[in-house]
Each structure stands twice: as C-alpha cells, then as structure tokens.
Amino acid sequence: MKIAVASGKGGTGKTSVAVALTLSLKGDVTFIDCDVEEPNAHIFINPEITSKRDFYLEVPEIDEKRCNFCGKCKEICRFNAIVSFKRTIMAFKDMCHSCGGCFLVCDQKAISPGKRLVGEILHGNGKGIDFFMGRLRVGEAMSSPLIKELKREALSKKNGFFVLDAPPGTSCPVIKTVRDVDYVILVTEPTPFGLYDLSLAVKTIRELSIPMGVVINKAGLGIDDEIRNWCRKNQLRVLMEIPFSREVASSYSKGQSLVHADEGLRESFLKLVKEILG
C-alpha cells in the first residue's frame, strides 16, 4: 500500500507524522522523502546510506553548422527554452523540460542530446526501514523530474508499505508525489492559515480522485472545533489528533520522532492505518 503524507502549507508537522507513521508500521516498510528541495526525514530515521547516484535530464545541444534556422525546434518548445534570430540559435538548458520534441522535428540532425544535472537519489536503511531520498541541485528550478525518478526507483520492488513524504503546498511537485498512491493523509494545524491551506489541499486531492483523511497536529493550540466542523461539512474523516506538547517539541529539536516522545502515539498510528485499510 502506498500512503502519501501531505499538507497545504509548511510547518504543520507533515514530516513528523510521516516518520512516526513509518516507525509504527511493522514488516516490509519503505520511506520515500519526496520533499527534494528540503529533505529532512533522514534526521529522524538516521539511515546508513549505501548508494548515491546523480540524476540528469536530457537537454538539447545545438550544432549551428548543421542548422538551417528553420525555427521548428523553437516553435515546438512550449517553455521557450530555444530561441532563434537571424542566423543564431540558442538553447537555454535550465528552462528545458526534456520533452524531446526538438529532437524529433529537426530534419538537419543539428540537435544532439546533452545532459543537465538535476539532483541526486540516495538509498539506505535505518531502524529496519528501507529509505529513499532525493536531493535537488542548488539552483535547479524543477523538482518534479527528480521526484518522478525517485518514485520509479523506490517503488520498483512493489511489495510492502510505502510512505511518501510530499513537499508542502499544492503545486506540481505535490501532484507528482501523490499521483497513483492509494491514500493521502493531509496534516493540518488548528490555525486560520492551517485551515485555509487545508482547503486548497483538499481541492487538489479531490481533483485526482484519491481517498484522503486529515490529521490535526498541535491540537488544543487554536481553532480545533472550526477545523473539525469544516472537515465534517466537507465529508472528511479526522483520522487522528496529536495534542500540542512541549515534550514533543523538545524531542523534535533533538532529532527524535513523535513516537519516541510519546510511545502511546505508536498505537494511535497503527489504529489510523487500520482505519485507512477499512
């Protein structure tokens, strides 16, 4: 089963919930940190990294000696990664989405494949958990291709439980992470910002027709009843409430998980999974 843990905004405790859920599960469990711009789940799982590889996108290299400046490659590029004027043509590799269209339309064979480093994929094991993490290259604008490759590698074994820690928000990297999962857990906090961003996340996941439920983190800190009422009105299950706790915050600052701070939460997460499985 593939469970993605997501949130409409950062700072709700999404990664804390994803890690605690993973540590509570038994058997064959794989954790995939898809928050490739700011991965931090490794701080809590502390895996021994056994492999690391760079990931590249295929981008165009243009040979002006072969080019007849017909402009077909420029016309097919939806992202304006190729620009031509008079007898000059240039490819802006950082804007390329690697669709391959320019290679197909070039009759002169003036475009050959080059490569652009996007980031790296790390694999290891910690606390009995198969661990995968992506890390985006500093300065790289597009994280979705790296997330796609990370998922492809991590999900190749097909068996067991998979927990995917999604990036915050509702943009393309989140869509790439949650697509094709079996269930999405949305983590929110009882604040006006938390509720507003939860509503955006719910709209996004419903567009994808993926079952979902809500975890309220830091419960007791703010507008808990408003969050519950909103979920009830929108036919969303509140799967779990994690009380605001100084002990949990202290453990977090030391790189310790929710279930380390409160062993009782481990059983609560197991009940959450049973409820998801129906």
Backbone as numpy.savetxt, mean C-alpha at the origin, in Angstrom:
# Nx Ny Nz CAx CAy CAz Cx Cy Cz
-6.12 -16.21 2.63 -6.96 -15.00 2.63 -6.10 -13.76 2.63
-6.51 -12.76 1.87 -5.75 -11.51 1.78 -6.55 -10.38 2.44
-5.97 -9.81 3.49 -6.62 -8.71 4.22 -5.75 -7.48 4.11
-6.31 -6.38 3.60 -5.59 -5.11 3.53 -6.05 -4.23 4.69
-5.10 -3.56 5.31 -5.40 -2.61 6.37 -5.10 -1.22 5.83
-6.12 -0.37 5.78 -5.99 0.94 5.15 -6.59 2.00 6.06
-6.44 3.27 5.65 -7.02 4.39 6.40 -7.15 5.57 5.46
-8.10 6.44 5.75 -8.28 7.62 4.92 -7.20 8.66 5.13
-6.53 8.61 6.27 -5.49 9.58 6.59 -4.37 8.90 7.34
-3.24 9.58 7.40 -2.12 9.08 8.17 -2.29 9.34 9.66
-1.60 8.56 10.47 -1.61 8.79 11.91 -2.74 8.15 12.67
-3.56 7.32 12.00 -4.68 6.70 12.70 -4.27 5.44 13.47
-3.09 4.91 13.17 -2.65 3.66 13.77 -2.82 2.48 12.84
-2.86 2.75 11.55 -3.05 1.71 10.53 -1.97 0.63 10.61
-0.72 1.05 10.63 0.37 0.07 10.70 0.36 -0.68 12.02
0.03 0.01 13.11 -0.05 -0.65 14.41 -1.08 -1.77 14.38
-2.23 -1.50 13.78 -3.29 -2.51 13.67 -2.85 -3.65 12.76
-2.23 -3.31 11.62 -1.78 -4.34 10.67 -0.76 -5.28 11.32
0.18 -4.72 12.04 1.21 -5.53 12.70 0.59 -6.38 13.81
-0.27 -5.78 14.63 -0.90 -6.53 15.72 -1.76 -7.67 15.19
-2.48 -7.42 14.11 -3.28 -8.47 13.48 -2.39 -9.62 13.03
-1.28 -9.28 12.38 -0.35 -10.29 11.88 0.24 -11.12 13.01
0.64 -10.46 14.09 1.24 -11.17 15.23 0.22 -12.04 15.97
-1.06 -11.74 15.79 -2.10 -12.52 16.46 -2.49 -13.77 15.69
-2.24 -13.76 14.39 -2.62 -14.90 13.55 -1.67 -16.09 13.77
-2.19 -17.27 13.54 -1.39 -18.49 13.68 -1.26 -19.18 12.34
-0.17 -19.94 12.19 0.04 -20.67 10.95 0.89 -19.91 9.96
0.61 -20.10 8.69 1.39 -19.51 7.59 0.90 -18.07 7.35
1.69 -17.10 7.81 1.29 -15.69 7.74 2.35 -14.89 6.99
1.90 -14.05 6.07 2.81 -13.17 5.32 2.38 -11.73 5.51
3.35 -10.89 5.83 3.09 -9.45 5.97 3.72 -8.72 4.79
2.94 -7.82 4.16 3.44 -7.07 3.00 3.29 -5.58 3.30
4.39 -4.89 3.46 4.36 -3.45 3.74 4.33 -2.70 2.41
3.12 -2.32 2.00 2.93 -1.62 0.72 3.04 -0.11 0.86
3.29 0.38 2.06 3.49 1.83 2.25 4.94 2.14 1.89
5.24 2.04 0.58 6.63 2.04 0.12 7.32 3.40 0.25
6.55 4.46 0.42 7.17 5.77 0.60 7.69 5.95 2.02
7.00 5.37 2.99 7.41 5.47 4.39 7.20 4.13 5.11
7.87 3.07 4.68 7.66 1.77 5.33 8.22 1.78 6.76
7.44 1.28 7.71 7.95 1.26 9.08 7.53 0.02 9.87
6.82 -0.92 9.21 6.39 -2.13 9.92 7.58 -2.96 10.40
8.71 -2.86 9.69 9.89 -3.64 10.08 10.39 -3.27 11.47
10.08 -2.07 11.92 10.50 -1.63 13.26 9.86 -2.52 14.32
8.63 -2.96 14.08 7.88 -3.76 15.06 8.08 -5.26 14.87
8.24 -5.68 13.62 8.42 -7.12 13.34 9.88 -7.52 13.43
10.77 -6.57 13.15 12.21 -6.78 13.25 12.67 -8.02 12.49
12.38 -8.09 11.19 12.74 -9.30 10.44 14.23 -9.33 10.11
14.73 -10.54 9.89 16.07 -10.70 9.32 15.90 -10.68 7.81
16.44 -9.66 7.16 16.30 -9.53 5.71 17.27 -10.49 5.03
16.71 -11.38 4.21 17.54 -12.39 3.55 17.76 -12.11 2.06
16.94 -11.23 1.48 17.15 -10.90 0.07 16.70 -9.47 -0.19
17.36 -8.87 -1.16 17.05 -7.49 -1.54 17.34 -7.35 -3.04
16.42 -6.74 -3.76 16.68 -6.52 -5.19 16.10 -5.20 -5.64
16.78 -4.60 -6.60 16.31 -3.35 -7.18 15.19 -3.64 -8.18
14.26 -2.69 -8.29 13.18 -2.80 -9.26 13.26 -1.63 -10.23
13.21 -1.93 -11.53 13.34 -0.93 -12.58 12.09 -0.91 -13.45
11.79 0.25 -14.00 10.78 0.38 -15.05 11.48 0.50 -16.40
10.85 -0.07 -17.43 11.38 0.07 -18.78 10.95 1.42 -19.35
11.92 2.20 -19.79 11.66 3.55 -20.31 12.35 3.71 -21.67
11.90 4.68 -22.48 12.46 4.81 -23.83 13.82 5.50 -23.88
14.68 4.94 -24.70 15.95 5.58 -25.10 15.80 5.89 -26.60
15.98 7.16 -26.96 15.71 7.57 -28.35 17.01 7.84 -29.10
17.14 7.21 -30.27 18.28 7.41 -31.16 17.86 8.40 -32.25
18.31 9.65 -32.12 17.90 10.69 -33.08 18.41 10.41 -34.49
19.46 9.61 -34.62 19.99 9.30 -35.95 19.01 8.42 -36.74
18.23 7.63 -36.05 17.24 6.78 -36.69 15.88 7.47 -36.84
15.62 8.45 -35.97 14.30 9.08 -35.89 14.01 9.95 -37.12
12.76 9.85 -37.63 12.35 10.72 -38.73 11.42 11.83 -38.24
11.27 11.93 -36.91 10.51 13.01 -36.25 9.04 13.05 -36.70
8.47 11.87 -36.84 7.07 11.78 -37.27 6.11 12.21 -36.15
6.54 12.08 -34.92 5.73 12.51 -33.78 4.74 11.48 -33.26
4.77 10.25 -33.80 3.83 9.23 -33.34 4.02 8.88 -31.86
5.27 8.82 -31.44 5.55 8.47 -30.04 5.05 9.56 -29.11
5.18 10.81 -29.54 4.69 11.93 -28.75 3.16 11.88 -28.64
2.51 11.54 -29.73 1.05 11.52 -29.76 0.46 10.43 -28.87
1.12 9.28 -28.81 0.56 8.17 -28.04 0.83 8.30 -26.54
1.80 9.12 -26.17 2.16 9.24 -24.75 1.16 10.14 -24.02
0.35 9.54 -23.14 -0.66 10.28 -22.40 -0.05 11.15 -21.30
1.20 10.91 -20.97 1.80 11.59 -19.83 2.85 12.63 -20.23
2.90 12.94 -21.53 3.82 13.96 -22.05 5.27 13.68 -21.67
5.62 12.39 -21.67 7.00 12.03 -21.34 7.92 12.15 -22.55
7.33 12.33 -23.74 8.13 12.52 -24.96 7.74 13.84 -25.59
8.73 14.65 -25.89 8.51 15.98 -26.48 9.36 16.09 -27.74
8.77 16.60 -28.83 9.53 16.82 -30.05 9.22 18.19 -30.63
10.23 18.82 -31.19 10.05 20.09 -31.89 11.15 20.22 -32.94
10.72 20.56 -34.14 11.61 20.63 -35.30 12.37 19.31 -35.44
13.71 19.34 -35.35 14.51 18.13 -35.53 15.11 17.67 -34.20
14.35 17.89 -33.13 14.81 17.47 -31.80 13.70 16.68 -31.11
14.06 15.61 -30.44 13.10 14.81 -29.68 13.73 14.40 -28.35
12.97 14.48 -27.28 13.50 14.17 -25.96 12.50 13.30 -25.19
13.04 12.38 -24.39 12.22 11.55 -23.51 12.53 11.94 -22.06
11.48 12.28 -21.32 11.62 12.60 -19.89 11.30 11.34 -19.09
12.33 10.63 -18.70 12.17 9.29 -18.12 11.41 9.30 -16.81
11.52 10.36 -16.03 10.83 10.41 -14.74 9.33 10.56 -14.90
8.87 10.97 -16.10 7.43 11.11 -16.35 6.85 9.88 -17.03
7.71 8.95 -17.43 7.27 7.77 -18.17 6.58 6.77 -17.24
5.41 6.25 -17.68 4.67 5.24 -16.93 4.91 3.83 -17.48
5.84 3.70 -18.38 6.26 2.40 -18.90 5.12 1.60 -19.53
4.28 2.30 -20.32 3.18 1.58 -20.98 3.66 0.82 -22.21
4.78 1.25 -22.80 5.34 0.56 -23.96 4.77 1.00 -25.30
3.84 1.96 -25.29 3.21 2.39 -26.54 4.18 2.98 -27.54
5.15 3.73 -27.05 6.10 4.39 -27.96 6.94 3.37 -28.73
7.25 2.23 -28.11 8.02 1.19 -28.81 7.22 0.62 -29.97
5.90 0.49 -29.75 5.05 -0.15 -30.76 4.82 0.73 -31.98
4.73 2.05 -31.80 4.37 2.92 -32.92 5.58 3.44 -33.71
6.77 3.18 -33.23 7.97 3.70 -33.92 8.36 2.79 -35.09
8.07 3.26 -36.30 8.39 2.47 -37.50 9.89 2.43 -37.78
10.63 3.41 -37.28 12.05 3.54 -37.60 12.95 2.78 -36.62
12.33 2.13 -35.62 13.11 1.42 -34.58 14.11 2.35 -33.91
13.66 3.60 -33.73 14.54 4.61 -33.12 14.44 4.60 -31.59
13.50 3.84 -31.06 13.31 3.80 -29.61 13.67 2.42 -29.08
14.61 2.39 -28.16 15.05 1.13 -27.56 14.77 1.19 -26.05
14.63 0.04 -25.39 14.33 0.05 -23.96 15.53 0.41 -23.08
15.31 1.40 -22.23 16.26 1.72 -21.18 15.61 1.36 -19.84
16.20 1.80 -18.74 15.58 1.47 -17.46 15.77 2.61 -16.46
14.80 2.70 -15.57 14.83 3.71 -14.51 14.62 3.01 -13.17
15.51 3.25 -12.23 15.39 2.65 -10.91 14.20 3.28 -10.18
13.27 2.43 -9.72 12.09 2.89 -9.00 12.25 2.70 -7.50
12.83 1.60 -7.11 13.00 1.32 -5.68 13.55 -0.07 -5.48
13.32 -0.63 -4.30 13.83 -1.95 -4.01 12.79 -2.77 -3.25
12.91 -4.09 -3.36 12.03 -5.02 -2.68 12.87 -5.87 -1.73
12.45 -5.92 -0.47 13.18 -6.66 0.55 12.32 -7.80 1.07
12.96 -8.91 1.37 12.25 -10.10 1.87 13.02 -10.67 3.05
12.28 -11.12 4.06 12.93 -11.72 5.21 11.92 -12.43 6.09
12.32 -12.70 7.32 11.46 -13.41 8.25 11.72 -12.89 9.66
10.65 -12.69 10.40 10.78 -12.24 11.78 9.58 -12.67 12.60
9.81 -13.20 13.78 8.74 -13.66 14.68 7.85 -14.71 14.00
8.46 -15.51 13.10 7.72 -16.54 12.40 6.87 -16.03 11.26
7.07 -14.78 10.87 6.27 -14.14 9.83 7.11 -13.96 8.57
6.56 -14.37 7.43 7.20 -14.11 6.14 6.97 -12.62 5.83
8.05 -11.88 5.63 7.96 -10.42 5.59 8.45 -9.89 4.25
7.63 -9.01 3.63 8.00 -8.34 2.40 7.83 -6.83 2.58
8.74 -6.09 2.00 8.68 -4.63 2.12 9.20 -3.99 0.83
8.55 -2.92 0.40 9.05 -2.13 -0.71 9.58 -0.80 -0.19
10.61 -0.29 -0.86 11.18 1.00 -0.45 11.42 1.83 -1.71
10.65 2.92 -1.85 10.71 3.76 -3.04 12.01 4.58 -3.06
12.58 4.70 -4.26 13.79 5.52 -4.41 13.48 6.97 -4.07
14.37 7.61 -3.34 14.20 9.02 -3.01 14.14 9.84 -4.30
13.08 10.64 -4.43 12.90 11.45 -5.63 11.99 10.83 -6.66
11.67 9.54 -6.51 10.77 8.86 -7.43 9.33 9.28 -7.15
8.60 9.63 -8.20 7.23 10.15 -8.03 6.18 9.06 -8.00
6.42 7.93 -8.65 5.38 6.91 -8.82 5.67 5.68 -7.97
4.80 5.43 -7.01 4.98 4.26 -6.16 4.17 3.05 -6.62
3.12 3.28 -7.42 2.23 2.18 -7.82 2.94 1.03 -8.53
3.87 1.28 -9.47 4.56 0.15 -10.10 5.34 -0.70 -9.11
5.95 -0.07 -8.12 6.70 -0.82 -7.11 5.76 -1.66 -6.26
4.61 -1.10 -5.89 3.62 -1.84 -5.11 3.11 -3.04 -5.91
2.86 -2.85 -7.19 2.39 -3.94 -8.05 3.40 -5.08 -8.08
4.68 -4.75 -8.23 5.73 -5.77 -8.28 5.91 -6.44 -6.91
5.82 -5.65 -5.85 5.93 -6.18 -4.49 4.82 -7.21 -4.24
3.59 -6.87 -4.61 2.47 -7.80 -4.43 2.65 -9.06 -5.28
3.11 -8.87 -6.50 3.30 -10.02 -7.39 4.26 -11.04 -6.77
5.35 -10.52 -6.21 6.34 -11.42 -5.61 5.83 -12.04 -4.32
5.22 -11.22 -3.46 4.80 -11.71 -2.15 3.63 -12.68 -2.24
2.74 -12.48 -3.20 1.55 -13.32 -3.31 1.75 -14.54 -4.20
2.97 -14.74 -4.67 3.21 -15.83 -5.62 3.03 -17.21 -4.98
3.23 -17.30 -3.65 3.09 -18.63 -3.02 1.63 -19.03 -2.80
0.73 -18.04 -2.79 -0.72 -18.25 -2.83 -1.37 -18.79 -1.55
-0.65 -19.48 -0.69 -1.28 -20.10 0.47 -1.12 -19.27 1.74
-2.04 -19.48 2.72 -1.92 -18.85 4.02 -2.66 -17.53 4.12
-2.38 -16.83 5.22 -2.93 -15.49 5.45 -1.94 -14.45 4.94
-2.47 -13.41 4.30 -1.66 -12.30 3.84 -2.24 -11.01 4.43
-1.41 -10.23 5.10 -1.83 -8.93 5.63 -1.06 -7.86 4.88
-1.79 -6.96 4.21 -1.17 -5.91 3.42 -1.37 -4.57 4.12
-0.29 -3.92 4.46 -0.34 -2.59 5.07 -0.34 -1.56 3.94
-1.48 -0.90 3.73 -1.63 0.03 2.62 -1.06 1.41 2.97
-0.73 2.21 1.97 -0.39 3.61 2.23 -1.63 4.34 2.76
-1.45 5.46 3.43 -2.62 6.24 3.87 -3.26 6.97 2.70
-4.54 7.36 2.88 -5.22 8.15 1.86 -6.11 7.30 0.97
-6.42 7.85 -0.21 -7.32 7.17 -1.15 -6.83 7.28 -2.59
-5.55 7.53 -2.78 -5.02 7.75 -4.13 -4.59 6.44 -4.78
-3.92 6.56 -5.92 -3.55 5.39 -6.73 -2.79 4.30 -5.97
-1.80 4.64 -5.13 -1.09 3.58 -4.40 -2.01 2.75 -3.51
-3.02 3.37 -2.94 -3.99 2.63 -2.11 -4.80 1.68 -2.98
-5.27 2.17 -4.13 -6.04 1.35 -5.06 -5.21 0.14 -5.49
-3.95 0.38 -5.81 -3.07 -0.71 -6.25 -2.89 -1.75 -5.14
-2.86 -1.30 -3.89 -2.67 -2.21 -2.76 -3.90 -3.06 -2.50
-5.08 -2.43 -2.47 -6.29 -3.16 -2.04 -6.96 -3.94 -3.16
-6.62 -3.63 -4.39 -7.26 -4.35 -5.50 -6.99 -5.85 -5.39
-8.04 -6.63 -5.54 -7.97 -8.10 -5.52 -7.79 -8.70 -4.13
-7.87 -7.91 -3.05 -7.84 -8.52 -1.72 -9.25 -9.02 -1.38
-9.33 -9.82 -0.32 -10.62 -10.39 0.08 -11.38 -9.49 1.04
-10.65 -8.65 1.77 -11.31 -7.82 2.79 -10.41 -6.63 3.11
-11.05 -5.50 3.41 -10.31 -4.29 3.80 -10.74 -3.87 5.20
-9.78 -3.71 6.08 -10.02 -3.13 7.41 -9.63 -1.66 7.34
-10.59 -0.79 7.62 -10.33 0.65 7.62 -10.14 1.12 9.07
-8.99 1.69 9.34 -8.67 2.16 10.69 -8.94 3.65 10.75
-9.72 4.06 11.75 -10.02 5.47 11.93 -9.78 5.87 13.38
-9.83 7.16 13.63 -9.71 7.70 14.98 -10.91 8.61 15.24
-11.34 8.73 16.49 -12.56 9.49 16.79 -12.34 10.99 16.83
-12.00 11.54 15.65 -11.82 12.99 15.49 -12.58 13.42 14.25
-12.91 14.70 14.11 -13.59 15.17 12.89 -12.81 14.83 11.62
-11.48 15.02 11.66 -10.66 14.68 10.50 -10.72 13.18 10.23
-10.69 12.39 11.30 -10.74 10.94 11.14 -12.03 10.51 10.47
-13.16 11.07 10.88 -14.45 10.71 10.30 -14.54 11.15 8.84
-14.09 12.35 8.55 -14.17 12.85 7.17 -13.34 11.97 6.24
-12.13 11.64 6.66 -11.27 10.83 5.79 -11.74 9.38 5.73
-12.38 8.90 6.79 -12.98 7.57 6.74 -14.07 7.54 5.67
-14.87 8.60 5.58 -15.94 8.64 4.57 -15.38 8.57 3.15
-14.23 9.21 2.92 -13.60 9.15 1.60 -13.09 7.74 1.31
-12.50 7.11 2.32 -11.98 5.76 2.14 -13.11 4.77 1.86
-14.23 4.92 2.55 -15.37 4.02 2.35 -15.89 4.15 0.92
-16.01 5.37 0.41 -16.46 5.57 -0.97 -15.52 4.87 -1.95
-14.23 4.98 -1.68 -13.24 4.37 -2.58 -13.36 2.86 -2.59
-13.44 2.25 -1.42 -13.49 0.79 -1.35 -14.81 0.26 -1.92
-15.89 1.02 -1.73 -17.17 0.59 -2.31 -17.15 0.62 -3.83
-16.42 1.55 -4.39 -16.28 1.59 -5.85 -15.60 0.32 -6.36
-14.75 -0.28 -5.52 -14.03 -1.50 -5.89 -14.80 -2.76 -5.51
-15.94 -2.59 -4.82 -16.80 -3.71 -4.42 -16.07 -4.73 -3.55
-15.30 -4.24 -2.59 -14.57 -5.11 -1.67 -15.23 -5.04 -0.29
-15.51 -6.16 0.36 -16.06 -6.13 1.71 -15.12 -5.40 2.66
-15.70 -4.69 3.65 -14.86 -3.92 4.57 -15.53 -3.77 5.93
-14.72 -3.44 6.90 -15.19 -3.13 8.24 -14.26 -2.09 8.85
-14.65 -1.57 10.01 -13.93 -0.44 10.61 -13.36 -0.83 11.98
-12.15 -0.39 12.23 -11.54 -0.46 13.56 -11.38 0.97 14.06
-11.92 1.25 15.23 -11.76 2.58 15.84 -10.58 2.52 16.79
-9.53 3.21 16.45 -8.33 3.28 17.30 -8.41 4.53 18.18
-7.74 4.47 19.31 -7.74 5.58 20.28 -9.16 5.89 20.77
-9.97 4.84 20.91 -11.36 5.01 21.35 -11.39 5.66 22.73
-12.39 6.52 22.91 -12.51 7.25 24.17 -11.84 8.60 24.14
-11.19 8.91 23.02 -10.44 10.16 22.93 -11.28 11.31 22.39
-12.40 11.00 21.68 -13.13 12.09 21.03 -14.55 11.72 20.68
-14.88 11.82 19.39 -16.27 11.70 18.93 -16.64 10.24 18.63
-16.46 9.37 19.61 -16.70 7.94 19.42 -18.13 7.66 18.95
-19.13 8.25 19.63 -20.53 8.00 19.28 -20.84 8.44 17.86
-20.25 9.55 17.45 -20.49 10.05 16.09 -19.93 9.07 15.06
-18.76 8.51 15.34 -18.17 7.51 14.44 -19.07 6.27 14.38
-19.50 5.78 15.54 -20.35 4.59 15.57 -21.66 4.83 14.81
-22.28 5.98 15.06 -23.55 6.29 14.39 -23.38 6.40 12.88
-22.28 6.99 12.47 -22.01 7.13 11.03 -21.83 5.74 10.40
-21.11 4.87 11.07 -20.91 3.51 10.56 -22.24 2.77 10.48
-23.07 2.92 11.51 -24.37 2.25 11.51 -25.24 2.76 10.35
-25.23 4.07 10.16 -26.02 4.67 9.10 -25.56 4.20 7.73
-24.26 3.96 7.59 -23.70 3.56 6.31 -23.49 2.05 6.20
-24.13 1.30 7.11 -24.12 -0.16 7.08 -22.72 -0.74 7.10
-21.90 -0.19 7.99 -20.54 -0.67 8.17 -20.39 -1.30 9.55
-19.75 -2.45 9.61 -19.50 -3.08 10.89 -18.30 -2.43 11.59
-18.47 -2.10 12.86 -17.32 -1.72 13.68 -16.76 -3.02 14.24
-15.65 -3.45 13.70 -15.09 -4.75 14.03 -14.44 -4.77 15.41
-13.91 -3.61 15.82 -13.11 -3.58 17.04 -12.88 -2.14 17.45
-12.78 -1.92 18.75 -12.40 -0.61 19.29 -11.18 -0.79 20.18
-10.15 -0.02 19.91 -8.91 -0.09 20.70 -8.85 1.15 21.58
-8.96 1.01 22.88 -8.99 2.18 23.76 -7.70 2.99 23.70
-7.86 4.30 23.83 -6.67 5.16 23.93 -5.95 4.81 25.22
-4.65 4.58 25.13 -3.89 4.10 26.28 -2.49 4.69 26.27
-2.08 5.21 27.41 -0.72 5.73 27.55 0.31 4.59 27.43
-0.06 3.41 27.94 0.84 2.26 27.88 1.12 1.85 26.43
0.05 1.88 25.62 0.21 1.55 24.20 1.11 2.57 23.51
0.90 3.85 23.81 1.74 4.90 23.22 3.19 4.75 23.63
3.41 4.38 24.88 4.77 4.19 25.38 5.44 3.01 24.68
4.69 1.91 24.53 5.23 0.73 23.85 5.55 1.04 22.39
4.67 1.81 21.76 4.88 2.19 20.35 6.19 2.96 20.19
6.47 3.85 21.13 7.69 4.66 21.05 8.94 3.81 21.18
8.78 2.60 21.73 9.92 1.68 21.89 9.97 0.64 20.77
9.09 0.77 19.78 9.06 -0.19 18.68 8.37 -1.48 19.04
7.43 -1.42 19.99 6.70 -2.62 20.42 5.26 -2.54 19.91
4.67 -3.70 19.64 3.35 -3.74 19.02 2.24 -3.58 20.04
1.02 -3.41 19.53 -0.16 -3.30 20.38 -0.33 -4.53 21.27
-0.11 -5.72 20.69 -0.32 -6.94 21.46 0.79 -7.16 22.49
1.91 -6.49 22.32 2.97 -6.53 23.34 2.56 -5.66 24.52
1.93 -4.53 24.22 1.49 -3.62 25.28 0.29 -4.16 26.03
-0.59 -4.89 25.33 -1.81 -5.41 25.94 -2.10 -6.79 25.36
-1.75 -7.84 26.08 -1.93 -9.21 25.59 -3.38 -9.54 25.31
-4.29 -8.87 26.01 -5.71 -9.11 25.78 -6.15 -8.76 24.37
-5.43 -7.85 23.73 -5.78 -7.46 22.37 -5.56 -8.59 21.37
-4.65 -9.51 21.69 -4.39 -10.62 20.78 -5.66 -11.45 20.54
-6.37 -11.73 21.61 -7.61 -12.48 21.49 -8.67 -11.66 20.74
-8.66 -10.34 20.95 -9.61 -9.48 20.25 -9.36 -9.50 18.75
-8.09 -9.53 18.35 -7.78 -9.59 16.92 -8.17 -10.94 16.32
-8.03 -12.02 17.10 -8.45 -13.32 16.61 -9.97 -13.36 16.41
-10.70 -12.73 17.32 -12.16 -12.65 17.17 -12.53 -11.82 15.95
-11.73 -10.77 15.71 -11.97 -9.91 14.53 -11.84 -10.75 13.26
-10.81 -11.58 13.17 -10.61 -12.41 11.98 -11.76 -13.41 11.83
-12.18 -14.01 12.93 -13.31 -14.95 12.87 -14.57 -14.26 12.36
-14.76 -13.00 12.76 -15.93 -12.27 12.31 -15.84 -11.97 10.82
-14.63 -11.66 10.35 -14.44 -11.41 8.92 -14.71 -12.68 8.11
-14.23 -13.81 8.63 -14.40 -15.07 7.92 -15.85 -15.54 7.94
-16.64 -14.96 8.89 -18.05 -15.27 8.93 -18.37 -16.56 9.63
